[in-house]
Amino acid sequence: MATSTPVRHAWRALTGLLVITALLAGINALGVYVFKESSWTPELALDLQGGTQIVLEAQTEDGAAPTEEQMNQAVTIIRQRVDASGVGEADVTTQAGNQIVVQIPGQADEETRNRIEASAQLQLRAVLFAGQPANTFVGEDGKETPHPTPDPTLAATPTAEPTDGSDLAWITPALQAEFLAYDCEDEANNPAEAPADQPLITCDADRTVKYILGPVELDGSSIDDATFGLQQTNGLWAVNLDFDDEGTETFGEISQRLYGADPPLNQFAFVLDGYVLSAPSMNQVILGGNPSITGSFTQETSKVLADQLKYGALPLSFTVESSNSISATLGSQQLQIGLIAGLIGLVLVAIYSLIVYRALGFVIIASLIVMGVLTYLTLCILAWRMGFRLSLAGVAGLIVTIGFTADSFIVYFERIRDELRDGKSITSAVEDGWDRAKRTIYISKSINILAAVVLYILADATVKGFAFTLGLTTALDVLIFILFTHPVMQLLARTRFFGGGHPLSGLDPTALGAVYRGRAQFRTPVAATATSAAGRRAVASRGEAVRRQTIAERKQAELAAGSTSKPSTTAKEGDR
């Protein structure tokens, strides 16, 4: 005998759920054993794990105290820098009016530290000279000798007034001597202190090229946006810039001056924190304010440069006051309390389910276990791929979802019971109950997800973890209902224990006051005048079934009663 369609659908759904679970586990296993970047435990946020604290002190050009608006803008840009590095649940706040405190979960890697600490304003300078980073020369004896410290008597003022940022008159004898003696590897050198209206001696971020740069002609505030992507013409990764109106005009003038000049005078340098991020050459005149930077970029390096250019327009310069590790503000004790609270919630839901729904309660427990497994694997993968970290607020979101999930089970099982009370068989009640319950479940879950999205967008950073886990687990709840709970009920309805309406199954038609006793067997009619206890219970049960009839069923019953009495009256009139 061929397997019925609901059974085939049930097995397909369960197989699909098994494939999804195996796929999630496989993805995380790749991250753990192949890429060595993931873990079998979710990453914890700053409030549970502790991490790194970096304190930045703001400095203005005129030495005055920074305004509140400047500090708020700086906080926004630094937070964007941290988010762009893939760090989740970071905390960026102000203190003492002129300091920004950046707290990062776990130990910050060198790249993340550089993103945060490179907090000077982005500058655009023309390249006057570029050469090797060495500060030594080969003497007559064939040995390398460091260039001497510049003689203070050398002329430091241009002999002629420079006409623009590319004028070689900026290179005075003193500046040339300083360039020769400049050591890129010497951490004592701080090129970020050079005035904006003076030339700058510096190196690139990798310390492979040494530059003499002209005065600042544009700064990061002129850049509206910076993106990265593949160019369709040559298939190379590029960084695409978008200047504002004033920046478009200034950059157009710079491009007209640099285009066609001899190297390195055809180059312009993006300088952040005193070091050259990139020094591309001008290959054409650009008047539209949308230049593209190409070169030996990869996807990762183009993304990093785009982030640095986009988020480099800080209104202030900063110095690093301190950088150290901090302990968890809540710690393992609060995490343990949160997990205990979640466990208590699970136990109470399990007890309630077993008392009210009897053996059906095990379906609820199994569904919660499956959801727990999928949620755990998903959090591990998100920690690897998106930098998501579980905060105490996120743990609260997971606990709240237990109650929302229990509500869904109640809706589904009560609809099945209502169908049984209406006289349907258990297999039909499962199918019809699902058709009616799923609409209610979809609507309620959609509202939960909408609330989570709105909360995530509008709420403070400390609440975003709650909104994220709430939305994630709500979506998984719907998936489990479709691929696990309903298919399991389809299969259980065809077993002798559940399909036969065993008193402990939770689907006993007699206990529910149904018209059928089970397996399409009608209950034996009982006289309304029965005086025995069994008769009174039967009448009460029968009355319960009548009270639960729908309006349509009652009208149909009244019409049937009228059709049986009408022929009798007609016959009597005919006899007359």
N, C-alpha and C positions, 0 to 999 in steps of 0.2 A: 504494500500500500504506500503511495507517494506521501511524502511529508507535506503537511498543510502549509499554506503560504505564510501565516503568522510565525510558525516555527522556523521556517527558512529565513525570514526577515530577522528573527531574534538571533539566530546563530551568526548571521552576517554582521549584525550590529556588534555582537560580543567579539567577533573576530576583528572587526575594525578597531574596537577599543584596545584589544590586545596589541594590535600593530602600532597604534599611537603610543601606547605605553612603552613598547620595545624601542620605538623610534626615539622617544625622549631620553630613555636610558642610554641608547647608543650614542646620541649626540653628546650627552654629558660625559660618557666614557671616552669619547674622542678628545674632549677638552682636558680630561684628567690624565690619560695615559699617552696621548699622541702630542697634543699641543702644550701640555704641562701648565695650563693656565686656569683650569677649572678645579672644582672640588666636589666631594660628595656631601658637603654640608653648606647650607646657604651662608653668604657673607653677612656679617652683622654690622649695623650702623654705628655711628659715633657714640650714641647714648648707651649702647650695650657693649661695645668693644674697646672704646678709647681710640686714640689715633695720634695725628700730628697737628700741632698748632703753630701757625705762622702769624706773627704780629708785624704789620706794615704801618709805618708812620708817614703821613702825608706832608709834602713840602710844596709850597707855592713859589713862583718865580720871584715875587717881591717880598717873601718872608712873612706875609700876613697869614692870619689863621684861615684855613679853608672854610668855605661856606657849607651849610647843611646840604644844599643842592649838589655841590661838587662831590661831597662825600657819598651821597646816595647814588650819584651816577657812577662813581668809582666802584661802589659795592656791586652794582648791577653788572658792570663790565667784568670785574674779577670773578663774579659768580658764573658768568657765561664762559669765561676761560676755564674754570674748574669743570663745569658741565661738559665742555667740549673735549676735555681730556678723558671723559668716560667715568669720572668719579661720582658715585651716587650718594645721596644723603649728606652732602657737605653743608657746613654752616658758615656763612659769611656775614659778619655783623660789624658795627662800629662801636668804638668806645673812646672816652676821653675827648671827643670832639674832633680829633685829628689822627685817629688810629683805626685800622681795619684788622679784625681778627678773623683768620681763616682756619677752620677746623676741619680736618679731613679724616674719615675713618681709616684705621689701619696705618701702616707705614707708607708715606708718600714716596713714589719713585722719583728719580732724578728729573724725568721729563715733566712730571706734574709740578715739582718744585720750581723748575725753570719757567713754566707757564705763569705761575703765581708771582714769583719774585721779579720776573721781567716786567716790572710795572711802570717803567718810564713811558712818557708819551712817544708814540710812533712818529718818526721824522723821515722826510724825503730830502736827500741831499745829492747833488751832482758829484760824480767821481772825477777827481783831479789827477790822481795817480794811483796805480795799483802795482804791487810787487810781492816778492817773496817775504814770508814772515820772519826770516832770520834777522837778527840784530848784530850779526858778525860779518867780518870781511876777511879775505885771505891776504895776509901780509907778505912782505918781500921774502920772509923766511919760509913761506908755504904753509904757515899755521893760521888757523882761524882765530881772529882776535875780535872781541866785542868792540862795537863803535863807542867812542868816548861820550861822556855826558856832554850835551851841547854847551858850548862856550856862552856864558851870559852876555858877552860883548857882541854877539852876532846880531845883525839887524832883524828885528821882529815886526817891523812895520813895512807894508808893501811900499815900493818906490813909486808906484802909480796907483791911483784909486781904481779898484776892480769894478768892472762894468756890470758883471752878472755873476751867478754862482759857479760858472764854469771857467772864469777868467784865471789863468795861471799866475796872475799877479798875486794871488793869495799865498803862493808858495814862496815864503821868505827864506833867507839863509838859516835863520833860527828854526823855522818849521821843518826845513829839509834835514837839518842835523838831528832834530828831535825824532823825525820819521826813521832815520837810519838807526838810531839808538833804541827805538821803541821795541819792547819785547812782548809779543802776544801772549806768551805763557806766564808772564809775571802778573800774578793776581793783584798786586799792589796798584797796577795801572787801572784807572777808573775813567774811561773815555766819556762816560755819561755826564760828567761835570762840565764838558765843553759848552760855552755859550752858544745860543742858537744863531747869533749873527757872526760867528767866527768859524774858520775851518776846523775840521776834526780829524785826528789821527786815530785809527781804530783797526780792528780785524774782523773777519767774518766769524760766525758762531763756532766754526770748526777750527779756527786758528790756522787756516791754511793760506790765507791771503791777507796782506796788509794794505791799508788804504789811506790816502789823503782825500778827504771829502770837503766840498764847499759848504757854505752856510745853509741853514734850513730854508727850504723854499716852500714846502708844504708839510703839514702834520697830519696825524691820524684822524683828527676831527673832520677832515675834508672827505674821508672815505665813508660813503653811505653803506656799502656792502662789499663783501669779498666772498666769492664762491670758487669751487674747484670742479673740474670735469674734464672729459676727453674732448679734444678738438676733432671735429668731423673731417677737416681737411687733411690732417697728417696723423691722426690717431694718438697724439701725445697728450699727456696730462698737463693741464694749464690752470693757472690761478687767474680768475676774472675779477676785475675791479670795477667799482661804480662810484665815481666822484660826485659830490654835490655841485651846485651851480658855480660857486666860487672856485672850487677845486678843479672843475672842468676847464674853466678859463685859464687858470694858472698852469695846469698840466699841459694844455694845448700850447702855451708859449714855451714851456720847457721842451716839449717834443720838437717844436720847430727849430729850437736852438741846437738840440743834441743830434737830430737826425742828419746823417751824412758826415758827422765829425769823426776825426781819427780816434781809434781806441786809445786809452779808455775814456776819452772825453765824450763818447757817445753813450756812456752808461750813467744810470742814476741808481742810487742805493736806498733801500728801505732799512732804516736804522731803528732798532728797539733796544732800549736800555744800553745805548752806546755801541752795540755790536751790529754788524751788517747781517740782516736776514737774507737779503737777496740783492744782487746788483746787475739787473738785466740791461742789455743794450737796447737803444731806441732804433727799431727797424722801420718805422714809418711815422709820419706826422699824425697824431691822434687828437682830434678836436672834439670828439663826441663824449669824452669823459668815461670811456669804457675800455681801457687797455687790458691786454692779456699778457701774463708772464709765462713763458715757456722755457723749457730746459730739460735737464735730466731728472725730471720729477717722477716719482712713483705716486700711487694713489695716496699712500700714507703721508709722504712728504708734502704733496700738494695740499692735502687737508690741513696739516699742521701750519703751513705758511698762510693759508687762507684764514685760519682761526686767529693767527697772530696779527694779521693785517686788519681783520674785521674787529677784533676786540682789543686793539692796541691804542685806541683813541681815548686814553685816560685823561681827564681834565687836570690831573695832578701828577707829580712825580713822587715816588715812595722809596724809602729805605727800609731794609729788613731789621727790625728791632730785636726780634728773637725768633727762634725756630726750634721747637722741642716736642717731645712726646708727652701726651696727656693721658690720664687714666679715664676709664669709663665714668660718665656722670651718673649712670644708674647701676651698671654693673651686672654681674651674673646673678646676684640675689633677686633683682627686679625681674630679670628674664625668667628665673626659676619660678617666681610667683606667677608671672603671666602664663607660663606653660602649665602650672598646676591649675590655674583658673580655667584654661582651655580643657584640660583633662576632666575637671569636675563637670564642665558643661557637657562634654561628650558622654560621661557616665550618666548624668541626669537624663539626657536625651535618650540614651539606650534603655534606661529603666522605664521611662515613660512609654517608649515605643513597645517594649515587651508587655507592659501592663495593659495598654489600650489595644494594641494590634496583635498581641500574642506572637505567633510564629512569623507574621509579617514584619515584626520588629527586627528580625535578623536580616531582612532585605535592606532596611534602613541602615543598620550597622555596617553591612557589607558595602553599601553605596558610599557611606562616609569614609570607610577605609580606602576605597578606590580613589575618591576625591583627594584624600590626604596624600596618597602616593603621587598622583598627577601634580598636585600643588607643590609638593616637595621637589620633584624633578624640575618643574618649571622655574622655581625660585633659584635652583642651582644653575640652570642654563642662563637665566637673566642676569645673575651675578657675574657670569663669565662674559657674556656678549654685550651687556648693557651697563655693567657696573652697578646693578641694583643691590642695595643693602637693606637688610631687614631691621627696622627700628622697632621700638616698643609700640609705637602707634600702628605699625604694620602687623605686629602680633595681635593687637586688639582687633584689627580688621579681620584677621583669620578667625578669631574667636566669635565675633559677631556673625560671621557667615554660617556658623553651626546652627544658630537659631533660624536664619533665613532658609537654610536647607531643610530643616525639620518642618517648616511651614509648607514647603513644596510637597513633601511626602504626605502630610495631612490632607492637602487638597486632593492629591491623586487617589489616596486610599479611600477617602470619604466619598469620592465620586464613584469608585468601584462598589462601595457598599450601597450607595443610593441606587445604582443599577440593579444590584441584587434584590433590594427591597421592592423594586418595580417588577420583579418576577423573572428577570433574565438569568440565563445560565452563567456560570462563573467565567467561562471563556468569552462569552459575549460581553459580560460586564467589564472584563479587563479591557477589551478593545474599545467599547463605547465610553467607558470611564476615561480612558486615555484621550480620546477625541475631544471630550468636553473639558477635561482638566488641563490639557496642554495649553489651551488658549489663555486660561487664567494664569498659568505658570509663566508663559512667555511675557504677558503684560507686566506681571509683578517683577520679573527679572529685568525687563527692559527699564523699568522705573529705577531699580536699584543701580543698574549700570549707568544710566543717565545721571543719577545723583552722584555717583562716584566720579564721573568725568567732570562734572561741574565743580565738585569739591576739589579735585586734583588741579584744575585750572585756576581757581580763585583763592584757594586756601593758602595758608602759610606753609613754608617748607616742612615744618614739623608735623603737619597733618597730611602731607602728600603721601606718606607711606601707608597711612590708614586707607586713603581713597584708592591707592593702587592695588593693595591686596584685596580690598572689598570688590573692586571691579573684576579683578582676575579670578577670584574664587567664585563669583557669581556666574561668570561666563563658563567656568569649568562645571559648575552645578548643572547648568542647562545641558552641557555636553554629556554628562553622566546620566542624566534622566533619559536622554535619547538613546544612548549607546549601552546603558547598563540596567537601570531600574526597570524601565518598561519591557525590554527583552527578557529579563529574568522573570517578571510577572507573567509574560506570555508562556514561558516554559513551565513555571510552577502551576499555572491554571490547568495544565494537562496532566498533572500528577494525581495520584489517588488521594494523597493527603489533602492538598489544597483544592483540587477539582471536585473531590467528594464532599467538600464542606465540613471537614473535621472540626469539632468544637474548639480545638487548640490552634487551628489554622488562622483564625481571625476573619474567616470568610464563611462562617456557619450561617446558612440562610435562615434556619430556625431561630437562632439567637437574634438575628437582625429583623425578624418579622416579615420575611419575604413570602411571596405567593407560592414559590416553589420550595420544596424541601431540599432539592439538590438533584443534579443530573436529570432535569426535566420531569421530576415526579411531583404530581400535584398533591397538596395536603388534603387529607380526608375532611369533608365538610362536617362541622359540629353544630348541632342545634343551638339556637340562641337561648333556649330555655335550660340548657345544661346546668346542672347544679353541682356537678363534681368539680374538684379543683382543677383537674386536667381540662375539663370542658371550659371553665372560666378562663384559663390561660389561653386556650385555642381561640376563644371568642375575642379576647383582648388582642391576641396576635393578629387575628383577621381584621379587627378594627384598625390596628396600626397600619396594615397594608392599605386599607381603604383611605385612611387619612393621608397617606403619602402618595395617593394617586395624583397625577398631573391634571390640569384643567381639561386638556384634550381627552384624557382617558375617561374623565367623569362625563363629559358631553357624549362621548361615544357610548358609554354605558346607558345613559338616559335615552339616547336614540334607539338603542337596541331594545330597551324595555318598552318604548312606545311602539315599535314595529311589531312586537309580539302580541300586544293587546289590541291593536287596531283591527286585524283580520277577525278576531273574535266578535267585535262589535258589528262588523259588516255582515257576518254570518247571521247574527240574530235578526238584523233588519231584513235580510233575505228570507228568513223563515216566516217573518210576518207577511 
